[in-house]
Amino acid sequence: MDRRLTDHRRTWTYLKKALLRRYGERLDKSVAKWRVSMRRMMPGETYADFAAALREVVGKNKVSERVLLAQFYRCFDKTTKKLVQQPPKPKTLERAVAKATIIDDPMDNVAQGMQNIGQAWATAPSPYLIRMTGTTGQTMVIPGIGGTGLPAGM
């Protein structure tokens, strides 16, 4: 310890703080894995921001890419998760982010795009055809898909 410090500052607490400032916190792989598993994707957060947050949570610890990918996939909805995991399956977090961004692009996703601009998009809670009244009259609805071209007798 520095001899120039006053006596009341020559304690273990001050030494510990100085060492942590100088060398950083102790590496602990299990704590880093736990921090990764506790990090969830926030509403409105982009895939790139979420991946950067996962990398930040890890810090200097050595956590396998598999652990990061598993947490990244855990925060997806089922459809996006299955589409991202299709061959060629991403081996790195960055490739998974790129693939997820392409798949979940609001310009290509009509339902998400309509929600973003405040228009309702009719979806059904069950896998069966459901009759409902839309803006164009009677409509048959399938989960995630709406259309007026289905016959009314189904």
C-alpha positions as CSV (number, residue, x, y, z in Angstrom):
1,M,0.0,0.0,0.0
2,D,1.0,3.6,-0.5
3,R,2.9,4.9,2.5
4,R,1.5,8.4,1.8
5,L,-2.0,7.3,2.8
6,T,-3.3,8.4,6.2
7,D,-3.7,5.6,8.8
8,H,-7.5,5.5,8.6
9,R,-7.2,4.8,4.9
10,R,-4.7,1.9,5.3
11,T,-7.4,-0.7,5.6
12,W,-8.4,-3.9,3.7
13,T,-11.4,-2.1,2.3
14,Y,-9.4,0.6,0.6
15,L,-6.8,-1.9,-0.6
16,K,-9.5,-4.0,-2.1
17,K,-11.1,-1.0,-3.9
18,A,-7.8,0.1,-5.3
19,L,-7.0,-3.4,-6.5
20,L,-10.4,-3.8,-8.2
21,R,-9.9,-0.4,-9.8
22,R,-6.5,-1.3,-11.1
23,Y,-7.1,-4.9,-12.2
24,G,-10.9,-5.3,-12.6
25,E,-13.1,-7.9,-11.0
26,R,-12.2,-11.5,-10.7
27,L,-13.2,-13.7,-13.6
28,D,-15.9,-16.2,-12.8
29,K,-17.4,-18.3,-15.6
30,S,-20.4,-19.5,-13.7
31,V,-21.4,-16.0,-12.6
32,A,-21.1,-14.8,-16.2
33,K,-23.3,-17.7,-17.5
34,W,-25.9,-16.8,-14.8
35,R,-25.8,-13.1,-15.9
36,V,-26.3,-14.2,-19.5
37,S,-29.3,-16.4,-18.5
38,M,-30.9,-13.6,-16.5
39,R,-30.7,-11.1,-19.3
40,R,-33.9,-10.9,-21.2
41,M,-34.8,-9.0,-24.4
42,M,-36.6,-5.8,-23.6
43,P,-39.7,-4.7,-25.5
44,G,-38.6,-2.5,-28.4
45,E,-35.0,-3.7,-28.2
46,T,-33.4,-4.7,-31.6
47,Y,-31.6,-8.0,-32.0
48,A,-28.3,-6.2,-32.4
49,D,-28.8,-4.2,-29.2
50,F,-29.8,-7.4,-27.3
51,A,-26.7,-9.3,-28.7
52,A,-24.5,-6.3,-27.6
53,A,-26.0,-6.4,-24.2
54,L,-25.3,-10.1,-23.9
55,R,-21.7,-9.5,-24.8
56,E,-21.5,-6.7,-22.3
57,V,-22.9,-8.8,-19.5
58,V,-20.2,-11.4,-20.1
59,G,-17.4,-8.9,-19.8
60,K,-13.9,-10.3,-19.8
61,N,-15.1,-13.8,-18.9
62,K,-14.8,-16.7,-21.3
63,V,-18.4,-17.8,-22.1
64,S,-19.0,-20.2,-25.0
65,E,-20.8,-19.0,-28.1
66,R,-23.3,-21.8,-27.5
67,V,-24.4,-20.2,-24.2
68,L,-24.9,-16.8,-25.8
69,L,-26.8,-18.3,-28.8
70,A,-29.0,-20.3,-26.5
71,Q,-30.1,-17.2,-24.5
72,F,-30.5,-15.3,-27.8
73,Y,-32.9,-18.0,-29.1
74,R,-34.7,-18.2,-25.8
75,C,-36.0,-14.7,-26.2
76,F,-37.5,-15.2,-29.6
77,D,-41.1,-16.2,-30.5
78,K,-41.5,-19.7,-31.8
79,T,-41.7,-18.8,-35.5
80,T,-38.7,-16.6,-35.5
81,K,-36.7,-19.1,-33.5
82,K,-37.4,-22.0,-35.9
83,L,-36.7,-19.8,-39.0
84,V,-33.3,-18.6,-37.6
85,Q,-32.3,-22.2,-36.7
86,Q,-33.0,-23.5,-40.2
87,P,-29.9,-24.6,-42.2
88,P,-27.5,-23.1,-42.5
89,K,-27.6,-22.8,-38.7
90,P,-25.7,-19.8,-37.4
91,K,-22.6,-20.7,-35.4
92,T,-21.9,-17.2,-34.0
93,L,-24.1,-14.7,-32.3
94,E,-23.4,-12.1,-35.0
95,R,-24.6,-14.4,-37.8
96,A,-27.7,-15.2,-35.8
97,V,-28.4,-11.5,-35.3
98,A,-28.0,-10.9,-39.1
99,K,-30.3,-13.8,-39.9
100,A,-32.9,-12.8,-37.3
101,T,-32.9,-9.2,-38.6
102,I,-33.5,-10.3,-42.1
103,I,-36.3,-12.7,-41.1
104,D,-38.1,-10.3,-38.8
105,D,-37.8,-7.3,-41.0
106,P,-41.0,-5.2,-40.5
107,M,-40.9,-4.1,-44.2
108,D,-41.4,-7.8,-45.2
109,N,-43.6,-8.8,-42.2
110,V,-47.1,-7.4,-43.1
111,A,-48.7,-8.2,-39.7
112,Q,-45.9,-6.5,-37.8
113,G,-45.9,-3.6,-40.1
114,M,-49.6,-3.0,-39.7
115,Q,-49.3,-3.2,-35.9
116,N,-46.5,-0.6,-36.1
117,I,-48.6,1.9,-37.9
118,G,-51.6,1.3,-35.6
119,Q,-53.8,-0.8,-37.8
120,A,-55.4,-3.9,-36.5
121,W,-54.3,-7.2,-38.0
122,A,-56.7,-10.0,-37.5
123,T,-55.3,-13.2,-36.0
124,A,-57.0,-16.2,-34.5
125,P,-56.2,-17.7,-31.1
126,S,-56.7,-21.3,-32.4
127,P,-55.5,-23.2,-35.5
128,Y,-59.1,-23.4,-36.9
129,L,-60.8,-21.2,-39.4
130,I,-62.8,-18.5,-37.6
131,R,-65.5,-16.3,-39.2
132,M,-65.2,-12.6,-38.4
133,T,-66.3,-9.3,-39.8
134,G,-63.5,-7.3,-41.3
135,T,-63.3,-4.0,-43.1
136,T,-64.3,-5.7,-46.4
137,G,-67.1,-7.8,-45.0
138,Q,-67.1,-11.4,-43.8
139,T,-63.6,-12.9,-43.4
140,M,-62.2,-16.3,-42.6
141,V,-59.2,-16.1,-40.3
142,I,-56.2,-18.5,-39.8
143,P,-53.7,-17.7,-37.0
144,G,-51.3,-15.0,-38.4
145,I,-53.0,-15.0,-41.8
146,G,-56.1,-13.0,-42.8
147,G,-57.7,-13.2,-46.2
148,T,-61.1,-12.6,-47.9
149,G,-60.5,-15.3,-50.6
150,L,-61.6,-18.3,-48.5
151,P,-65.0,-19.8,-49.1
152,A,-67.6,-19.0,-46.5
153,G,-68.7,-22.7,-46.3
154,M,-65.6,-23.9,-44.6
